[in-house]
Amino acid sequence: MPVESSIVGMAGPPLVSEVDARWTMAYAAGLGDSMACYMDTVAGVIAHPMFPVCFEWPVQLAVRAQFEQATSLTRAEAMRGVHATHDMVLYRAIRPPERLTTQLTVAGIERRKPGAYMVMRLDTVDEAGKPVCTSWYGAIYRGVEVIGPDAPARIAPAPIQPLVEEGEPILECQVDVPAGMAHVYTECARIFNPIHTDAAVARAAGLPSIILHGTATLALAVSRIVESVAGKDPARIERVAGRFGAMVTMPSTIMVRILAREESAEGAAVFFEVLSGEGRLAIQEGMAVVRA
C-alpha cells in the first residue's frame, strides 16, 4: 500500500533515556574503541560521537505502531524499510550520567526509484531543555509508492562537497570486523534488529547472511576520524553524515578512506567513504565536521 506524504509533521511522544557510564563505555567497547576518554571513570567519561543512535532507536520503535495506524503501510511493508541515510548534528558532547529526552517527527517523504524515502527527525534535549543533538534518519521503503506531493525534509546545510580525484585519498585505514561484531554491537548499543544477529531472519529478508549495522560501520569510521583529525578529542565532532550502500558481512576487513579535508576558522570538514571487504562502497558521501 502507498504511504501518504500528508503525515509529514506527525510527531511521536517524547521518550526519556537514562544515559549512564555503563552504557556509553559498552558502546565504545563494542566498537573496539578503548580510548581513555571513553573508559576512565576516575577522570570522567564522554560518550562516543555516534552514541545518540542508541537512545534514538527505542524512540523509533515506540512510534512505529502510531505511523502504521496513520498510513496505509502494512506491517510487511514497514519491515522492508532500509536505513539509507544518516545526518547528525551534535551541539555538545554527552557526559554521563545524563537524563535526555528525545522526540521524533516525520520530516519528509519523497518518491525515489527503489520506493518511498522517509526522513525522520529526532531532537534530543537535556533536563534544562537545552539541545543536545538532532538526527535526520532516512529510510527507503522498497516497492512502496507515495500518495500526495513530495515533501523533502529540511536538513541543515552541509559544507560543499569538494572535487576529489578518484583513488587519491589523503588517508586510508583498514579496520577488522570480527565474526561476532554484530552480536556485540547489538547488546552494547541496545539496538536489536534480527537481520544483524539471526541468520534465519536475514535469509528470509533476502540477505546472504547477517550484516553489520550501518550505524556501526559509520561509527568505526568516526573513531578513525577522531584519532586522525580531531586530536583524539571526540567532543570536537560537531556533525556526522553519510549514505549507506553495500552490506558489511562478517568477518571482513573494511577500508576507511579520508578523501579531503577543508579547513575554516570554525574547524574542518572531513569527507570520507568506507569500502566493504569486497571493495564496494558501504558508506558514500561521508562527512564529519570537526570543531576547531
Number of C-alpha atoms within 10 A of each C-alpha: 13 18 25 20 22 18 17 19 14 14 18 19 13 16 17 17 18 12 19 15 20 14 20 26 25 22 26 26 18 20 21 15 18 14 17 13 18 22 21 14 14 6 9 14 22 25 25 27 26 22 19 23 20 20 21 22 15 16 21 19 10 15 16 14 12 14 18 15 10 14 15 13 19 13 11 8 17 17 12 15 19 15 20 19 24 22 21 25 20 22 16 14 17 23 17 19 16 14 14 22 21 25 20 26 20 22 23 23 28 22 21 17 11 12 18 25 27 29 28 23 24 26 20 25 18 17 11 8 10 11 17 19 21 22 24 26 23 24 20 24 25 18 15 22 20 19 16 14 12 18 17 16 18 11 14 11 6 13 14 8 14 13 8 11 9 7 8 12 16 11 13 16 12 14 17 15 21 13 13 12 22 25 19 18 25 21 14 20 24 17 18 16 12 15 21 21 22 14 16 13 16 18 13 11 13 9 14 12 21 22 21 24 24 23 19 21 23 23 21 22 24 25 21 20 26 20 13 12 19 21 11 16 18 25 21 20 27 21 22 24 24 24 20 24 18 17 23 27 23 18 16 14 18 25 20 26 23 24 22 20 17 14 13 10 7 10 16 20 25 22 26 26 23 31 22 20 22 14 12 16 20 24 26 19 15 25 25 27 26 24 18 12
